[in-house]
Each structure stands twice: as C-alpha cells, then as structure tokens.
C-alpha cells in the first residue's frame, strides 16, 4: 500500500452489495479499491466511473483462483466477501468456494512472508462476510414466524451454502479475523442512514445502508464487531422496526408472492406495481 491510502478489497464487485460498497468507498478520500469480479466488462457497464480510475484495480477471474485472490487482498485493510447468487439450486456452493479460496489465499500470503525470513508477522485483511439474519435465531427473533419459514424454505439451498461457508470460516478464527454481517431483507433503495446492531435485524434496508454498515464495522478501531453476528438497521426508520417487533407483523402479500414464484412471474408482478423494488439477499 502506497502513501496514506487505505486499501480495501471487494470480492464480488458486480453484485448489488458489491456495487454499493464500491460507490461508498469511492466517495471517501484516501481510499483505494481492489475489485474482484468474473467479468470486467460487466463491472464497467454497471459502474462506469471505475474505468480508467487510478483508485481502482480490477482483478478478473474465478473465485477459485487462490493466487489471484492473494494478489487482490495483499496489503488490504479489509476484504468484503459479497459474491452471491439468487438461484436456489441444490448443491450451490458459491459462498463455500469463496471462503475456501480466501483461506487458501491467506495461507499463500503467510507463506510468502515466512520465506522472506522476516520476524514481523504478515497483517492479513479483516474479512466481512455478507450473510443473512435468517440464519441467526437471535437477530431474527422478532421476524414473523410465517415470514421466516417461507423465506428459509424458498431459498433453502442458498442459505445452506451460507451456513456451511460461515462454519468453515469460523474454524479459522484462531488466525483470521472476520465479521459476519447478517441484515434482514435488502432492497434496492436510497441510502437512509444506518446503525449496527448485535440485537435485532430490520426488513427492509437498502444495499447502500448495508454496505455502509459493513465499512463501519471493519473500520472500528477497537474491533468491537470482530467475530460477531452483526445486523444493520435504519436510523430514520427505527420506529418502524419497533412497530414490527411489537406487532410481530407478517410480510405484505406481494412479497410472499415473490417468494413463491419464479423470476418470470416476479418480473411481471413488478411491472404492474409501483414503489421500491425489493430483493432479499439470499
């Protein structure tokens, strides 16, 4: 890392959360980004300001490429693990693959340091894994029972991938520091202001607010959020969350519709309704 720049890695830069992280990090002075994606052209199309941007280095490749991941994360303050899929297919393993690869990449970084015969230990990036509060009984305890059941069943295989990936990562906590970010339902919406919580989730919250929470958690100088399940709430909408908790509200009917139907039906439904498009992170 050169000069006074803080360096961050975004692994999964073309997804909704990855794009939100890129936008927020680029808005900060003195920050550089290593963006990891499968398709550089897609990233340029979705976020044109990163093309020819001296503050952004792009690494195009497979999430199974440990050597490239090691290069991408070297000297980074934090690495955001946000590669994901909305396809609920049996045996999906994107989260597991990425976590296994980043563990292998970190071993490469440590081995390279050892070969230099340097007594100082290598400073590995802090990891921030995007997951879901649906996997956490405490954070989602005020979520409507029917809502949580439908949500967990509609994306069972994706949640199982997240659960197994987290289990793999937690087995490495003796040498890797990670934060497990577990928001409720996430929407494509404007940034409204956020607060981090160890106690409760909120549905819905924007990708931008989730991304801002991830950055805040990683930047905490005291490591308050390290190795913990952390959720994100809207500051401005906290009263809505309290009402949800008090009444144990179930989700609106149009959202249940989205969970039950395929993508074609969802698109048809969205085109006939107004308001903010809502996509739950799986």
C-alpha positions in Angstrom: 0.0 0.0 0.0 1.4 3.3 -1.0 1.2 6.7 0.7 -1.6 7.2 3.1 -4.3 5.4 1.1 -6.5 2.8 2.8 -6.9 -0.3 0.6 -10.0 -2.4 0.6 -10.9 -5.5 -1.5 -14.4 -6.1 -2.8 -14.8 -9.7 -3.7 -18.0 -9.9 -5.8 -17.9 -6.4 -7.2 -20.7 -6.7 -9.7 -23.5 -7.7 -7.3 -25.8 -5.2 -5.7 -23.9 -5.1 -2.4 -20.5 -5.1 -4.2 -21.6 -2.1 -6.3 -22.9 -0.3 -3.2 -19.6 -0.9 -1.5 -17.7 0.4 -4.5 -19.8 3.6 -4.6 -19.4 4.4 -0.9 -15.6 3.6 -0.9 -15.0 5.8 -3.9 -16.8 8.7 -2.2 -14.2 8.6 0.6 -11.0 10.4 0.2 -7.7 8.5 0.6 -9.3 5.1 -0.3 -8.2 2.7 -3.0 -10.1 -0.4 -4.0 -9.2 -3.8 -5.4 -12.3 -5.1 -7.1 -12.6 -8.8 -7.8 -15.2 -10.0 -10.4 -15.8 -12.6 -13.0 -16.5 -10.1 -15.8 -14.6 -6.8 -16.0 -16.8 -5.5 -18.9 -19.9 -6.1 -16.8 -18.4 -4.0 -14.0 -17.6 -1.2 -16.4 -21.2 -1.3 -17.7 -22.7 -1.3 -14.2 -20.3 1.3 -12.7 -18.7 3.3 -15.5 -16.7 5.6 -13.1 -14.3 2.7 -12.3 -13.0 2.5 -15.8 -9.6 4.2 -16.0 -9.9 5.1 -12.4 -6.4 5.2 -10.7 -8.0 4.4 -7.4 -9.4 1.1 -8.6 -7.6 -2.0 -9.6 -9.7 -4.7 -11.1 -9.0 -8.4 -10.8 -11.0 -10.6 -13.2 -11.1 -14.3 -12.6 -12.7 -17.3 -10.9 -13.4 -17.3 -7.1 -11.4 -20.5 -7.0 -8.2 -18.7 -8.1 -6.2 -18.6 -4.8 -3.2 -16.9 -6.4 -5.2 -14.1 -7.9 -7.2 -13.7 -4.6 -3.9 -13.4 -2.7 -2.7 -10.7 -5.0 -6.0 -8.9 -4.8 -6.1 -8.9 -1.0 -2.5 -8.3 -0.2 -1.9 -5.2 1.9 -5.7 -4.6 2.2 -7.2 -3.3 5.5 -10.4 -5.3 4.9 -11.9 -7.6 2.3 -15.6 -7.8 1.7 -17.0 -11.2 0.8 -20.1 -10.4 -1.2 -20.2 -12.9 -4.1 -23.7 -14.3 -4.2 -26.5 -15.9 -6.2 -30.3 -15.7 -6.2 -30.6 -19.1 -7.9 -31.9 -21.6 -5.3 -30.4 -24.7 -6.8 -29.5 -27.9 -4.9 -25.8 -28.1 -4.1 -25.0 -24.4 -4.7 -21.6 -23.6 -3.2 -20.5 -20.0 -4.1 -20.1 -18.9 -0.5 -18.2 -22.1 0.4 -15.9 -21.8 -2.7 -15.1 -18.2 -2.0 -14.3 -18.9 1.7 -12.2 -21.9 1.0 -10.3 -19.9 -1.7 -9.7 -16.9 0.6 -8.4 -19.2 3.3 -6.0 -20.7 0.7 -5.1 -17.2 -0.5 -4.3 -16.1 3.1 -2.1 -19.1 3.6 -0.2 -18.1 0.5 0.3 -14.6 1.9 1.6 -16.0 5.2 3.9 -18.5 3.4 5.3 -15.7 1.3 6.1 -13.7 4.4 7.8 -16.7 6.1 10.0 -17.2 3.1 11.3 -13.6 3.4 12.6 -14.6 6.8 11.1 -11.5 8.3 10.3 -11.7 12.1 7.3 -9.4 11.7 4.1 -11.2 11.1 2.0 -10.6 8.0 -1.0 -8.3 8.5 -4.0 -10.1 7.0 -7.1 -8.2 6.0 -10.1 -8.3 8.2 -12.9 -10.2 6.4 -16.5 -9.1 6.3 -18.9 -11.8 5.1 -22.3 -10.9 3.9 -24.9 -13.4 5.1 -28.5 -13.2 6.4 -30.2 -12.7 9.7 -32.5 -15.6 8.7 -29.6 -17.9 9.8 -29.5 -16.2 13.3 -32.2 -17.1 15.8 -31.4 -14.1 18.0 -31.2 -11.4 15.3 -34.4 -12.6 13.6 -36.4 -13.5 16.7 -39.0 -10.7 16.0 -39.4 -11.7 12.4 -42.9 -13.1 11.8 -42.9 -16.9 12.1 -44.6 -17.4 8.8 -42.4 -14.9 7.0 -39.2 -16.6 8.3 -40.5 -20.1 7.4 -41.4 -19.1 3.8 -38.1 -17.2 3.4 -35.9 -20.0 4.7 -37.7 -22.6 2.6 -37.8 -20.5 -0.6 -34.0 -20.1 -0.6 -33.0 -23.2 1.4 -30.0 -24.2 -0.7 -28.6 -20.7 -0.8 -29.0 -20.4 3.0 -27.4 -23.8 3.4 -24.4 -22.6 1.4 -24.1 -19.5 3.6 -24.4 -21.6 6.7 -21.7 -24.0 5.7 -19.4 -21.3 4.4 -19.7 -19.5 7.8 -18.9 -22.7 9.6 -15.7 -23.2 7.5 -14.6 -19.6 8.2 -15.3 -19.8 12.0 -13.0 -22.8 12.2 -10.1 -20.4 11.1 -10.8 -17.7 13.8 -7.5 -18.5 15.6 -5.7 -16.8 12.7 -8.3 -15.0 10.6 -10.5 -12.1 11.9 -13.9 -12.0 10.4 -17.2 -10.1 10.9 -20.5 -11.9 10.0 -22.9 -9.3 8.6 -26.4 -10.5 8.8 -29.1 -8.0 7.6 -32.7 -8.7 7.1 -34.4 -8.3 3.8 -32.4 -5.9 1.5 -34.0 -3.5 -1.0 -32.6 -1.6 -4.0 -33.2 1.8 -2.5 -31.5 5.1 -1.5 -29.2 5.4 1.5 -31.2 6.4 4.5 -28.7 6.2 7.4 -27.8 3.1 9.4 -26.9 1.8 12.8 -25.2 -1.5 13.6 -26.9 -3.9 16.0 -26.0 -7.1 17.8 -29.6 -7.5 18.9 -32.0 -7.1 16.1 -32.4 -7.0 12.3 -34.7 -4.9 10.1 -36.6 -5.6 6.9 -36.3 -3.8 4.6 -32.9 -2.0 4.4 -31.1 -0.7 1.4 -27.9 -2.2 -0.1 -26.3 1.1 0.4 -27.1 1.1 4.1 -25.9 -2.5 4.5 -22.6 -1.6 2.6 -22.1 1.5 4.9 -22.6 -0.8 7.9 -20.0 -3.3 6.6 -17.5 -0.5 6.1 -18.2 0.9 9.6 -17.8 -2.5 11.2 -14.4 -3.1 9.5 -13.2 0.4 10.3 -13.9 0.2 14.0 -10.5 0.8 15.7 -11.3 -1.3 18.7 -12.6 -4.3 16.8 -15.9 -4.2 18.6 -17.7 -6.2 15.8 -15.0 -8.7 15.2 -16.1 -12.4 15.2 -19.7 -11.4 15.9 -23.0 -11.7 14.0 -23.9 -8.1 13.2 -27.1 -6.7 11.7 -28.0 -3.3 10.3 -30.9 -1.1 11.0 -32.1 2.2 9.5 -31.7 5.1 11.9 -34.5 7.1 10.3 -36.8 4.0 10.3 -36.1 2.7 13.7 -39.7 3.4 14.9 -41.0 1.2 12.0 -38.8 -1.6 13.2 -40.1 -1.2 16.8 -43.7 -1.4 15.5 -42.8 -4.5 13.5 -41.4 -6.1 16.7 -44.4 -5.1 18.9 -47.0 -6.4 16.4 -44.9 -9.3 15.0 -46.1 -8.3 11.6 -46.1 -10.7 8.7 -44.8 -9.5 5.3 -47.1 -8.0 2.8 -48.8 -10.2 0.3 -46.9 -9.1 -2.7 -43.7 -10.1 -1.0 -45.0 -13.6 -0.3 -45.9 -13.7 -4.0 -42.3 -13.1 -4.9 -41.1 -15.8 -2.7 -43.4 -18.4 -4.2 -43.0 -17.6 -7.9 -40.2 -17.9 -10.4 -38.3 -15.0 -12.0 -40.7 -14.6 -14.9 -43.7 -14.2 -12.6 -41.8 -11.8 -10.3 -40.8 -9.6 -13.3 -44.5 -9.5 -14.5 -45.6 -8.6 -11.0 -43.1 -5.8 -10.5 -44.0 -4.3 -13.9 -47.6 -3.9 -12.7 -46.9 -2.4 -9.3 -45.2 0.8 -8.2 -42.8 1.6 -5.4 -39.3 0.4 -4.5 -38.2 -2.9 -5.9 -37.4 -5.4 -3.1 -35.0 -8.2 -3.4 -34.0 -10.3 -0.4 -30.3 -11.2 -0.2 -30.0 -14.9 -0.3 
